[in-house]
Amino acid sequence: MDYVYNTWIRSRVFKIKEWSVYGESIWTNNDVEGWHNRLNSRCSNRGPVPFYPLIQELFKEATAIPLQVRMISEGN
């Protein structure tokens, strides 16, 4: 308990107002990196991604956008 109290509550580094980032802008690119990883794994097992398989996967992604927009707008 002393560790938590001294490190977080009484710390000059971690101010209480900085504990929650609710409603703040996202500062990471984890979503993009996850999408990029998934795209790479669909196109190639290892090494550089071949051009035409990449185009095919990007086309599949593009055709899914209207459905994704609709689902988001309907709250699904």
C-alpha positions in Angstrom: 0.0 0.0 0.0 2.9 2.4 0.8 4.2 1.9 -2.8 0.9 2.9 -4.4 0.4 5.8 -2.0 4.0 7.2 -2.5 4.2 6.4 -6.2 0.8 7.5 -7.4 -1.1 9.5 -4.8 1.7 11.7 -3.4 3.9 11.7 -6.5 4.9 15.0 -8.1 5.3 13.1 -11.4 1.7 11.6 -11.6 -0.8 14.4 -10.7 -4.3 13.3 -9.8 -5.8 15.2 -12.6 -3.7 13.1 -15.1 -5.0 9.8 -13.8 -7.9 9.6 -16.1 -7.8 10.4 -19.8 -11.5 9.9 -20.4 -12.7 12.1 -23.3 -9.2 12.9 -24.4 -7.8 12.4 -27.9 -6.2 9.0 -28.6 -2.4 9.4 -28.7 -1.5 5.9 -30.0 -1.5 4.3 -33.4 -2.3 0.8 -32.1 -5.5 0.6 -34.2 -3.5 1.4 -37.4 -0.7 -1.0 -36.5 -3.3 -3.8 -35.8 -4.9 -3.2 -39.2 -1.5 -3.1 -40.9 -0.5 -6.4 -39.3 -3.8 -8.0 -40.4 -3.3 -6.7 -43.9 0.2 -8.0 -44.1 -0.8 -11.4 -42.8 -3.5 -11.7 -45.4 -1.2 -10.8 -48.2 2.0 -12.6 -47.4 3.3 -15.2 -45.0 6.7 -13.4 -44.7 8.9 -11.0 -46.5 7.8 -8.1 -48.7 4.1 -8.0 -49.6 3.5 -8.7 -53.3 1.9 -5.9 -55.2 -1.2 -7.6 -56.7 -2.2 -9.5 -53.5 -2.0 -6.2 -51.7 -4.3 -4.5 -54.3 -6.8 -7.3 -53.9 -6.8 -7.0 -50.1 -7.1 -3.2 -50.2 -10.1 -3.6 -52.6 -11.8 -6.0 -50.1 -11.2 -3.4 -47.4 -12.6 -0.6 -49.5 -15.8 -2.6 -50.4 -16.4 -3.2 -46.7 -16.4 0.6 -45.8 -20.1 1.3 -46.6 -21.2 -1.5 -44.4 -18.9 -0.4 -41.6 -20.2 3.2 -41.9 -23.8 2.0 -41.8 -23.1 -0.2 -38.7 -21.4 2.7 -36.9 -24.2 5.1 -37.7 -26.8 2.6 -36.5 -24.9 2.0 -33.3 -23.9 -1.6 -34.0 
